[in-house]
């Protein structure tokens, strides 16, 4: 379920920079600018009530308002607000004027950098399942759920089209985001990571097998069906069973899901093409976006695997 009950825009006024510049930090100024009961956005209680009214977030929705910290834009503080209800959550950044009178809800960009740098900085691809050419100018990251029908459809699009259309220009990464309302998705994600530990190439056979057999898999028969799949793979069945029984890779799944949440992902599949967020996207539209990004990167050179996501160990050839 999604928390978006209204269009996520706030009407804002022009933010005026404070006339005086105390020696204390912006964060300290913000912390003292509002006393309890003041109608100031720097008063967390007032901000919570304001946001609940603005987005119709009732008392059943939990709100967590982070500390006010200096923002990259002079005269503004920023805070991160997390709204959650059960397994659904949404995280947003709000900017507040130093006097607490104005709230800004939107996106803040550095004109000289990639507009998706904030997203790219949160995406990790090291030691993740992937296919395509290392160092490709376009990186596509898919946050997916093995039990999700839309994820199955998107996975088929990626597997059937990416390498044919872009044999060297695109690198695809798979990231786990099993949804809480799916009863075998997490087990499948853990199993996939167990397979990947043994044989990275076998992961993609597992990936394709799960999605192809999604309709017939249940929480009760998953292990039985998995055993049948493993008979045709060069994967040690005993090692696989131990990994799954002890849930040895669950922390990897948790980290992937936490990363997705930090990016504001609350549904699957969600794709990021060089940091640009997309939902379930038909192939003609996805191809158009990739073509656009490839053309843009010919001169921009501010994304792709060398610029965004890959983390490498420092060596004399690749200094830290």
C-alpha positions in Angstrom: 0.0 0.0 0.0 1.2 3.5 -0.7 1.2 6.4 1.7 0.7 9.0 -1.0 -2.8 10.3 -0.2 -2.3 13.6 -1.9 -0.2 15.2 -4.6 3.2 15.6 -2.9 3.7 19.4 -3.4 3.8 22.2 -0.8 3.1 25.8 -1.7 6.1 27.8 -0.6 7.0 31.4 -0.3 10.2 33.0 -1.2 12.8 32.2 1.4 14.6 35.2 2.8 18.1 34.8 4.2 18.5 35.8 7.8 19.8 39.4 8.2 22.1 38.5 11.1 24.7 35.8 10.9 25.5 34.5 14.4 28.7 32.6 14.9 26.8 29.5 15.9 26.0 26.8 13.3 22.8 26.9 11.3 21.7 23.7 13.1 22.2 25.4 16.5 20.3 28.5 15.3 17.4 26.2 14.1 17.3 24.3 17.3 16.8 27.5 19.4 14.6 29.4 16.9 11.4 27.7 17.9 10.0 27.3 21.4 7.3 24.7 22.1 3.9 26.0 20.9 5.4 28.4 18.3 3.9 28.1 14.8 7.4 27.4 13.4 8.5 24.6 11.2 11.5 24.3 13.5 9.1 23.1 16.2 8.8 19.3 15.5 5.4 19.1 17.1 4.1 21.9 14.9 5.8 20.4 11.8 4.2 17.0 12.5 0.7 18.5 12.7 1.3 20.6 9.6 2.4 17.6 7.6 -0.4 15.3 8.8 -2.9 17.9 7.7 -1.1 18.6 4.4 -0.9 14.9 3.3 -3.9 13.6 5.3 -1.7 11.3 7.3 -3.9 10.1 10.2 -2.8 9.0 13.7 -2.4 5.4 12.4 0.6 6.6 10.4 3.8 6.9 12.4 5.9 10.0 11.7 9.6 10.3 12.5 11.1 13.7 12.1 14.9 13.8 12.0 17.2 16.5 13.4 17.5 19.8 11.5 20.9 20.1 9.8 22.5 22.6 7.5 21.5 22.2 3.9 23.7 22.8 0.8 21.6 25.9 0.2 22.5 29.0 2.2 19.7 30.1 4.6 17.9 26.7 4.7 18.0 23.8 7.1 16.9 20.4 6.2 15.2 17.5 7.9 14.2 14.0 6.8 10.7 12.8 7.6 9.8 9.1 7.6 6.1 8.1 7.5 5.3 4.4 8.0 2.3 2.2 8.4 2.9 -1.5 8.7 5.3 -2.6 6.0 4.7 0.5 3.9 7.0 3.5 4.4 7.9 6.8 2.7 10.9 9.0 3.3 11.0 12.6 2.3 13.4 15.6 2.8 12.0 19.0 3.7 13.9 22.3 3.7 13.0 24.9 6.3 14.0 28.6 6.4 16.4 29.5 9.3 13.6 31.5 11.0 11.2 28.6 10.7 8.6 30.5 8.7 8.8 28.7 5.4 8.8 25.0 4.3 10.2 23.9 1.0 9.2 20.5 -0.4 10.9 19.5 -3.7 14.2 18.5 -5.2 17.5 20.3 -4.7 20.2 20.0 -7.4 23.7 21.1 -7.9 23.9 22.7 -11.3 27.3 21.4 -12.1 26.6 17.8 -11.2 24.4 14.9 -12.2 20.8 15.6 -11.1 20.6 12.0 -9.8 23.8 12.2 -7.8 21.8 11.7 -4.5 20.3 8.5 -5.8 23.5 7.2 -7.2 25.3 7.8 -3.9 23.0 5.4 -2.2 23.1 2.6 -4.7 25.7 -0.1 -4.1 26.5 -2.7 -6.9 29.7 -4.3 -5.6 29.2 -8.1 -5.2 25.7 -7.9 -6.6 24.2 -10.2 -9.3 24.7 -8.6 -12.7 24.8 -9.1 -16.4 26.2 -7.0 -19.2 29.5 -5.3 -19.7 31.6 -4.1 -16.9 32.3 -0.3 -17.2 29.2 0.3 -19.3 28.1 3.9 -19.7 24.5 3.0 -18.5 23.8 1.1 -15.3 20.3 -0.3 -14.7 19.5 -1.4 -11.1 16.3 -3.3 -10.5 14.8 -3.6 -7.0 12.6 -6.7 -7.3 10.5 -9.3 -5.5 10.4 -12.9 -6.8 6.7 -13.3 -5.9 5.6 -10.1 -7.6 3.8 -10.6 -11.0 4.9 -7.2 -12.3 8.5 -8.0 -11.4 8.2 -11.2 -13.4 7.0 -9.3 -16.4 9.8 -6.6 -16.1 12.4 -9.3 -15.5 11.4 -11.0 -18.8 11.7 -7.6 -20.6 15.2 -7.1 -19.3 16.4 -10.6 -19.9 15.0 -10.8 -23.5 16.0 -7.4 -24.7 19.0 -5.7 -22.9 21.8 -7.8 -24.3 20.3 -8.0 -27.8 19.9 -4.3 -28.0 22.9 -3.2 -26.0 25.6 -5.9 -26.0 28.2 -3.7 -24.4 26.5 -0.4 -23.4 24.4 -1.5 -20.4 25.1 -3.3 -17.1 22.1 -4.6 -15.2 22.1 -5.3 -11.5 19.5 -7.2 -9.5 18.6 -6.0 -5.9 16.2 -7.8 -3.5 13.2 -6.1 -2.1 10.9 -8.8 -0.9 7.5 -7.4 0.2 6.1 -8.2 3.6 2.7 -9.4 2.2 4.4 -12.1 0.1 4.8 -15.3 2.0 7.7 -16.9 0.1 9.4 -13.9 -1.5 11.9 -13.5 1.3 12.8 -17.2 1.3 13.4 -17.0 -2.5 15.6 -13.9 -2.1 17.7 -15.7 0.6 17.9 -18.8 -1.7 19.0 -16.6 -4.6 21.8 -15.1 -2.6 22.9 -18.6 -1.5 23.1 -19.6 -5.2 25.0 -16.4 -6.0 27.6 -17.2 -3.3 28.4 -20.5 -5.0 28.1 -19.5 -8.6 27.2 -16.0 -9.8 26.2 -17.3 -13.3 23.9 -19.9 -11.7 22.0 -17.0 -10.0 20.6 -15.9 -13.3 19.4 -19.5 -14.0 17.7 -19.3 -10.6 16.3 -15.9 -11.3 14.7 -17.0 -14.6 13.5 -20.3 -13.1 11.7 -18.6 -10.2 9.9 -16.1 -12.4 9.0 -18.7 -15.0 7.5 -20.9 -12.2 6.1 -18.2 -10.1 2.5 -19.2 -10.5 3.1 -22.8 -9.2 5.4 -21.9 -6.3 4.0 -21.7 -2.8 5.5 -21.2 0.6 4.8 -24.9 1.3 6.4 -26.3 -1.9 9.3 -23.9 -2.5 12.0 -26.1 -1.0 10.8 -29.1 -2.9 10.7 -27.2 -6.2 14.1 -25.6 -5.4 15.6 -29.1 -5.0 14.4 -30.0 -8.5 15.9 -26.9 -10.0 19.3 -27.5 -8.3 19.6 -31.0 -9.8 20.4 -29.3 -13.1 22.9 -26.8 -11.8 26.5 -27.0 -10.7 25.6 -26.0 -7.2 26.4 -28.1 -4.1 23.0 -29.2 -2.8 24.2 -29.8 0.8 25.9 -26.4 1.0 22.8 -24.8 -0.5 20.6 -26.5 2.1 22.8 -25.4 5.0 22.8 -21.8 3.7 19.1 -21.7 3.4 18.3 -23.5 6.7 20.6 -21.1 8.6 19.4 -18.1 6.5 23.0 -17.2 6.0 22.3 -14.6 3.4 19.3 -12.9 5.0 21.4 -10.0 6.1 22.4 -9.3 2.5 18.7 -9.3 1.6 18.0 -6.9 4.5 20.7 -4.5 3.4 19.3 -4.5 -0.2 15.8 -3.8 1.1 17.0 -1.1 3.4 18.9 0.5 0.5 15.7 0.5 -1.5 13.8 2.2 1.4 16.5 4.8 1.7 15.8 5.6 -2.0 12.1 6.0 -1.3 11.2 2.8 -3.1 7.9 1.5 -1.8 6.7 -0.8 -4.7 8.2 -3.4 -7.0 9.6 -3.4 -9.6 11.5 -0.1 -9.3 14.3 0.5 -11.8 17.1 3.1 -11.7 18.7 4.0 -15.0 21.9 5.9 -14.2 20.0 7.0 -11.1 16.8 8.0 -12.8 13.9 6.3 -11.0 11.3 4.3 -13.1 8.4 2.0 -12.3 7.3 -1.0 -14.3 8.3 0.2 -17.8 7.4 -1.3 -21.2 10.3 -2.1 -23.4 9.8 0.6 -26.1 9.7 3.3 -23.3 12.7 1.8 -21.5 14.7 1.6 -24.7 14.0 5.2 -25.4 15.2 6.2 -22.0 18.4 4.2 -22.3 19.1 5.6 -25.8 18.7 9.1 -24.4 21.0 8.3 -21.5 23.6 6.8 -23.8 23.6 9.9 -26.0 23.8 12.2 -23.0 26.7 10.3 -21.5 28.8 10.8 -24.7 29.6 14.3 -23.5 28.4 14.4 -19.8 30.3 11.4 -18.6 28.9 11.8 -15.1 27.2 8.4 -14.7 27.6 4.8 -15.7 29.6 2.3 -13.8 32.8 4.3 -13.6 31.0 7.3 -12.1 28.3 6.1 -9.8 27.8 2.7 -8.3 30.7 0.3 -8.4 32.9 0.1 -5.3 36.4 -1.3 -5.9 39.2 -2.5 -3.6 42.1 0.0 -3.7 45.2 -1.4 -5.5 48.2 0.3 -7.2 46.2 0.3 -10.4 43.0 1.6 -8.8 43.9 4.0 -6.0 41.4 4.8 -3.3 
